Amino acid sequence: MSHYLMAIDQGTTSSRAIIFDVKGRVHTLAQQEFKQSFPNEGWVEHDPEEIFDSVLKVCHEALDKAGLKAKDISSIGITNQRETTVVWEKATGKAIYPAIVWQDRRTADYCSQLKSQNLEDHVNDKTGLLLDPYFSATKIKWILDNVEGARDKASAGDLAFGTIDSYLLWKLTGEHKTDVTNASRTLLCNIHSLQWDDELLELFDVPKSLLPSIQPSACDFGSTHESIFGGAIQVGGMAGDQQAALIGQACFSEGMAKSTYGTGCFLMLNTGDKPRKSQHRLLTTVAYQVGDVTHYALEGSIFMAGATIQWIRDGLKLIDNASETLDMAQAVGANNHVYMVPAFTGLGAPYWDPNARGAIMGLTRDTGIAEIVTAGLQSVCYQTRDLLDAMEKDNAKPSRLRVDGGMVVNDWVVQFLSDILNLPIQRPAVTETTALGVAYLAGLTSGIYESLDQVGQHWEQQRQFDTHMKDNERDVLYNGWLDSVSRVRTSQ
């Protein structure tokens, strides 16, 4: 048996391929960014073909760097930006419209109409989600309603829908499947039965023939066409990026939590084998399904985390590289009374205000670039505090938090996070936890690992950060954040 696993990590701003050894250590990595398109205010789109091409390129690059062939890879895991919606022709595999990205807000008015009909509680009971443009169902409906001939083709069974995992799987293997974690983010899946829900399909006017079959997170999803990698490789694991990170962080016990800082920030807490309904506008979602075991999670979603720093770099051009933020933040310090509310695509949990817009507040004559950059870093930590407070109100506060993603290489950010949350923060030795999670799933399917317990033994802490901030200082800073947020909200 070959002893390497390859993870395809298809994210919001880049595609990556990472090859792991059996102990979960990174062997080789390749990454490529791709174009972001903003055709109208609040709209975010990607070119599906460009995404697939970038995936192929990084997979080949990772294999070449490692000196490996298809026969050396035991299995592939796919993890993906969730909710992003692609509709393509079954006959050609060609998308009929650009991918509508999870950040896209074009269906906000339609979601408001459904809310005004008092449908949100009913939808939430079935899906664990809220009526928000974030999720896939309203994006599918928009494509079918706005692309000429799409409805007729869908009714005839000629079109396929998928989140990015399904689209990549189709292109790689010809199979039309998804896993339960991605299905649970569409507003079309009943998280109790783990099946597509006919009533929801009728509500959102989505033909069932569009949909992929729903599978456990670890299973044989099919094998890649031999022509792609010079030999067939099994795809043995799939999970949405945040659930994959929960697995990669070995949060397999009820009450364990992780927070991932990528393009957005997502705090997820394992609630065990039963879904827990939030009373404070958090999401209930499927954490993973391995064999007959299904775990659920409470999740809070922040739309702008690393994307805030990307905007500071590319939009404002205040920095040339994200690495510059560490020295700036250290110079300014935590006691920074400039606040940035990065509501560029609305506010996520617990506010769910799609029409809120970003702002920078507390500016004075002595405010400079360093203060604004530091405020951008702090905004991510303040938003995490919003999520943690909502979890605590749902009687689900963790005793510590495991973190991952590109932003947590910045020691200042992680220390401020510990200070503002008043929690110990654990940073793992391997921070590529999203990719690692689906590599573990693929390893379970291919027989490299026997159980999740065995997988959990590989988790290793690199450093723990403990709070040093006084309560009154923490309260003053966080109250300033809450005041700033209240000023950009369109609904209270």
Backbone hydrogen bonds, N-H to C=O, Kabsch-Sander energy under -0.5 kcal/mol:
donor,donor_aa,acceptor,acceptor_aa,energy
4,Y,72,D,-0.8
5,L,20,F,-2.2
6,M,75,S,-2.0
7,A,18,I,-3.1
8,I,77,G,-3.2
9,D,7,A,-0.7
9,D,16,R,-2.9
10,Q,8,I,-0.7
10,Q,79,T,-2.7
11,G,9,D,-1.0
11,G,14,S,-2.3
15,S,32,Q,-2.7
16,R,9,D,-1.9
17,A,30,A,-2.2
18,I,7,A,-2.3
19,I,28,T,-2.5
20,F,5,L,-3.0
20,F,18,I,-0.5
21,D,25,R,-2.1
22,V,3,H,-0.5
24,G,21,D,-2.0
27,H,19,I,-3.7
28,T,19,I,-1.2
30,A,17,A,-2.1
32,Q,15,S,-2.3
34,F,13,T,-1.6
37,S,45,E,-2.1
43,W,40,N,-2.3
45,E,37,S,-2.8
46,H,99,A,-2.0
51,I,47,D,-2.2
52,F,48,P,-2.6
53,D,49,E,-2.7
54,S,50,E,-2.3
55,V,51,I,-2.1
56,L,52,F,-2.5
57,K,53,D,-2.3
58,V,54,S,-2.3
59,C,55,V,-2.3
60,H,56,L,-2.4
61,E,57,K,-2.3
62,A,58,V,-2.6
63,L,59,C,-2.3
64,D,60,H,-2.6
65,K,61,E,-2.7
66,A,62,A,-1.8
67,G,63,L,-0.9
67,G,64,D,-0.6
68,L,63,L,-2.5
70,A,229,F,-0.6
72,D,69,K,-1.6
73,I,70,A,-1.6
74,S,4,Y,-3.1
74,S,72,D,-0.6
75,S,4,Y,-0.7
76,I,234,Q,-2.5
77,G,6,M,-2.5
78,I,237,G,-2.5
79,T,8,I,-3.0
80,N,239,A,-0.7
81,Q,10,Q,-1.9
84,T,82,R,-0.9
85,T,100,I,-2.5
86,V,162,G,-2.1
88,W,160,A,-2.6
89,E,94,K,-2.5
90,K,158,D,-2.6
93,G,89,E,-2.9
96,I,87,V,-2.5
97,Y,87,V,-0.6
99,A,46,H,-2.1
100,I,85,T,-2.0
101,V,44,V,-2.2
101,V,99,A,-0.7
104,D,101,V,-2.3
105,R,42,G,-3.4
108,A,105,R,-1.8
111,C,107,T,-2.3
112,S,108,A,-2.1
113,Q,109,D,-2.1
114,L,110,Y,-2.0
115,K,111,C,-2.2
116,S,112,S,-2.3
117,Q,113,Q,-0.8
117,Q,114,L,-0.6
118,N,115,K,-2.2
119,L,114,L,-1.5
123,V,119,L,-2.4
124,N,120,E,-3.0
125,D,121,D,-2.2
126,K,122,H,-1.3
127,T,123,V,-2.7
128,G,124,N,-2.4
132,D,130,L,-1.4
135,F,132,D,-1.5
136,S,185,R,-1.1
137,A,186,T,-1.9
139,K,135,F,-0.6
139,K,136,S,-0.6
140,I,136,S,-2.4
141,K,137,A,-2.3
142,W,138,T,-1.9
143,I,139,K,-2.2
144,L,140,I,-2.6
145,D,141,K,-2.2
146,N,142,W,-1.7
147,V,143,I,-2.1
148,E,146,N,-0.6
150,A,147,V,-2.3
151,R,144,L,-0.7
153,K,149,G,-2.2
154,A,150,A,-2.8
155,S,151,R,-2.8
156,A,152,D,-1.6
157,G,154,A,-1.4
158,D,153,K,-2.7
159,L,153,K,-0.5
160,A,88,W,-2.8
161,F,210,L,-3.3
162,G,86,V,-2.3
164,I,81,Q,-0.6
164,I,84,T,-0.5
166,S,163,T,-0.7
167,Y,163,T,-2.1
168,L,164,I,-2.7
169,L,165,D,-2.5
170,W,166,S,-2.7
171,K,167,Y,-2.1
172,L,168,L,-2.4
173,T,169,L,-3.2
174,G,169,L,-0.9
174,G,170,W,-1.4
175,E,169,L,-0.7
177,K,175,E,-0.7
178,T,213,S,-2.6
180,V,215,Q,-1.6
183,A,179,D,-2.4
184,S,180,V,-2.0
185,R,182,N,-1.7
186,T,183,A,-1.6
190,N,195,Q,-2.8
191,I,126,K,-2.2
191,I,189,C,-0.7
194,L,190,N,-2.4
195,Q,190,N,-0.9
197,D,188,L,-2.7
198,D,196,W,-0.6
201,L,197,D,-2.4
202,E,198,D,-2.0
203,L,199,E,-2.1
204,F,200,L,-2.5
205,D,201,L,-0.5
205,D,202,E,-0.5
206,V,201,L,-2.5
210,L,207,P,-1.5
211,L,208,K,-1.6
213,S,176,H,-2.0
215,Q,178,T,-2.1
217,S,289,Q,-1.6
218,A,289,Q,-1.2
219,C,217,S,-0.6
219,C,236,G,-1.0
221,F,219,C,-1.0
221,F,235,V,-2.9
224,T,233,I,-2.5
225,H,172,L,-2.7
228,I,225,H,-1.7
229,F,225,H,-0.8
230,G,226,E,-1.3
231,G,226,E,-1.1
235,V,222,G,-3.1
236,G,76,I,-2.1
236,G,234,Q,-0.7
237,G,76,I,-1.2
238,M,217,S,-2.3
239,A,78,I,-1.7
241,D,80,N,-2.4
244,A,240,G,-2.7
245,A,241,D,-2.0
246,L,242,Q,-1.8
247,I,243,Q,-1.9
248,G,244,A,-2.9
249,Q,245,A,-1.9
250,A,247,I,-2.0
251,C,246,L,-2.4
252,F,250,A,-1.6
255,G,270,N,-3.4
256,M,253,S,-2.0
258,K,268,M,-2.2
259,S,402,R,-2.5
260,T,266,F,-1.9
261,Y,404,D,-2.8
262,G,260,T,-0.7
262,G,264,G,-2.2
265,C,302,I,-2.3
266,F,260,T,-1.7
267,L,300,G,-2.1
268,M,258,K,-2.7
268,M,266,F,-0.6
269,L,298,L,-2.6
270,N,256,M,-2.6
271,T,296,Y,-2.4
272,G,296,Y,-0.6
274,K,271,T,-0.5
277,K,275,P,-0.5
283,L,299,E,-2.9
284,T,128,G,-2.7
285,T,283,L,-0.5
285,T,297,A,-2.5
287,A,295,H,-2.6
288,Y,295,H,-1.5
290,V,293,V,-2.3
291,G,218,A,-0.5
293,V,290,V,-1.9
294,T,292,D,-0.6
295,H,288,Y,-2.5
296,Y,272,G,-3.0
297,A,285,T,-2.6
298,L,269,L,-2.2
299,E,283,L,-2.6
300,G,267,L,-2.4
302,I,265,C,-3.4
305,A,263,T,-3.2
305,A,303,F,-0.5
306,G,262,G,-3.1
307,A,263,T,-1.9
308,T,305,A,-1.4
309,I,305,A,-1.0
310,Q,306,G,-2.3
311,W,307,A,-2.0
312,I,308,T,-2.2
313,R,309,I,-2.1
314,D,310,Q,-3.5
315,G,311,W,-2.1
316,L,311,W,-2.1
318,L,312,I,-2.4
319,I,312,I,-0.6
324,E,321,N,-2.0
325,T,322,A,-1.7
326,L,323,S,-0.8
328,M,324,E,-1.5
329,A,325,T,-2.7
330,Q,326,L,-2.3
331,A,327,D,-1.9
332,V,328,M,-2.1
333,G,329,A,-3.2
336,N,334,A,-2.6
337,H,335,N,-0.6
339,Y,361,M,-2.5
340,M,375,A,-0.5
341,V,339,Y,-0.5
341,V,359,A,-3.1
343,A,341,V,-2.1
344,F,342,P,-1.1
345,T,346,G,-0.7
346,G,343,A,-1.3
346,G,356,A,-0.6
347,L,353,D,-2.4
349,A,301,S,-1.6
351,Y,348,G,-1.4
352,W,348,G,-2.9
353,D,347,L,-1.5
356,A,353,D,-1.3
357,R,488,V,-0.6
359,A,341,V,-1.6
361,M,339,Y,-3.2
367,T,364,T,-1.7
372,I,368,G,-1.7
373,V,369,I,-2.7
374,T,370,A,-2.5
375,A,371,E,-2.1
376,G,372,I,-1.7
377,L,373,V,-1.8
378,Q,374,T,-2.9
379,S,375,A,-2.0
380,V,376,G,-0.9
380,V,377,L,-0.7
381,C,377,L,-1.0
382,Y,378,Q,-2.8
383,Q,379,S,-2.3
384,T,380,V,-1.6
385,R,381,C,-1.9
386,D,382,Y,-1.9
387,L,383,Q,-1.8
388,L,384,T,-2.6
389,D,385,R,-2.6
390,A,386,D,-1.7
391,M,387,L,-2.3
392,E,388,L,-2.4
393,K,389,D,-1.9
394,D,390,A,-1.1
395,N,392,E,-1.7
396,A,391,M,-2.3
401,L,424,P,-2.0
402,R,257,A,-1.9
403,V,426,Q,-2.4
404,D,259,S,-1.7
405,G,431,T,-0.9
407,M,261,Y,-1.6
408,V,405,G,-1.3
409,V,406,G,-1.0
410,N,407,M,-1.7
411,D,409,V,-0.9
414,V,410,N,-1.8
415,Q,411,D,-2.4
416,F,412,W,-2.5
417,L,413,V,-2.4
418,S,414,V,-2.2
419,D,415,Q,-2.3
420,I,416,F,-3.0
421,L,417,L,-2.1
422,N,418,S,-1.7
423,L,418,S,-1.3
425,I,465,F,-2.7
426,Q,401,L,-3.1
427,R,425,I,-0.5
427,R,463,R,-2.8
429,A,460,E,-3.3
431,T,429,A,-0.7
433,T,431,T,-1.7
436,L,432,E,-2.3
437,G,433,T,-2.3
438,V,434,T,-1.3
439,A,435,A,-1.8
440,Y,436,L,-2.5
441,L,437,G,-1.8
442,A,438,V,-2.5
443,G,439,A,-2.4
444,L,440,Y,-2.1
445,T,441,L,-1.9
446,S,442,A,-2.2
447,G,443,G,-0.8
448,I,443,G,-1.5
449,Y,443,G,-1.6
455,V,451,S,-1.7
456,G,452,L,-2.7
457,Q,453,D,-1.0
457,Q,454,Q,-0.5
458,H,455,V,-2.0
459,W,456,G,-1.3
462,Q,427,R,-3.0
463,R,427,R,-1.8
465,F,425,I,-2.9
474,R,470,K,-2.4
475,D,471,D,-2.6
476,V,472,N,-2.1
477,L,473,E,-2.1
478,Y,474,R,-2.5
479,N,475,D,-2.5
480,G,476,V,-1.7
481,W,477,L,-1.5
482,L,478,Y,-2.5
483,D,479,N,-2.2
484,S,480,G,-1.8
485,V,481,W,-2.6
486,S,482,L,-2.1
487,R,483,D,-0.9
487,R,484,S,-0.7
488,V,484,S,-0.6
488,V,485,V,-1.3
489,R,485,V,-1.2
